[in-house]
Amino acid sequence: MAADRVADQLQSGAAQYTLANLRFGLKTERWQAAAYINNIADKNAELALDYERGRSARVGYLTNQPRTIGVYGSYIF
């Protein structure tokens, strides 16, 4: 089956990857705050094969989350 051959080629071609995250925060007894960046270099890692409709249609890769920048905070009442 053609889809099986494509899937075999995709699986064997999966590359290694490295992801880096950064988090900086401050914390006291009553509150905490942090800023973070996940996937700093915005790498597109191929994590697993994705078969649509039991290999009879599209075949591709599931990928990681793109670069994400955010802040976090909490306060104890």
Secondary structure, DSSP 4 states (H G I P E B T S, - for coil): -HHHHHHHHHHHTPPP-----EEEEEE-SSEEEEEEEESTT----EEEEEESTTTTS-EEEEE----EEEEEEEE--
